[in-house]
Amino acid sequence: MGNPNLLPYETIVRATSGEPEAVDKVLQHYGKQIRLASLENGHINKDTEDSIKQRLVTALFKFRFDEQPYKKTE
């Protein structure tokens, strides 16, 4: 059984491929954190919320699983 705080790997793979349902699941998963980051004076700034969501979706489409940023050395 996986960590309930993490999105399933398969959902992330599908989201990076542009599957709308998977992208929605990613946005729902991070919705609370996005709203918290969008707070200004106790109110959610919709422009900020929309901007964060757009940046997340853009990052999803740019993400590549085949690229390794570092190599593990032993």
Secondary structure in CASP SS format (residue, H / E / C, confidence):
PFRMAT SS
TARGET T0000
AUTHOR 0000-0000-0000
METHOD secondary structure of the structure
MODEL  1
M C 1.00
G C 1.00
N C 1.00
P C 1.00
N C 1.00
L C 1.00
L C 1.00
P C 1.00
Y H 1.00
E H 1.00
T H 1.00
I H 1.00
V H 1.00
R H 1.00
A H 1.00
T H 1.00
S C 1.00
G C 1.00
E C 1.00
P H 1.00
E H 1.00
A H 1.00
V H 1.00
D H 1.00
K H 1.00
V H 1.00
L H 1.00
Q H 1.00
H H 1.00
Y C 1.00
G H 1.00
K H 1.00
Q H 1.00
I H 1.00
R H 1.00
L H 1.00
A H 1.00
S C 1.00
L E 1.00
E E 1.00
N C 1.00
G C 1.00
H E 1.00
I E 1.00
N C 1.00
K H 1.00
D H 1.00
T H 1.00
E H 1.00
D H 1.00
S H 1.00
I H 1.00
K H 1.00
Q H 1.00
R H 1.00
L H 1.00
V H 1.00
T H 1.00
A H 1.00
L H 1.00
F H 1.00
K H 1.00
F C 1.00
R C 1.00
F C 1.00
D C 1.00
E C 1.00
Q C 1.00
P C 1.00
Y C 1.00
K C 1.00
K C 1.00
T C 1.00
E C 1.00
END
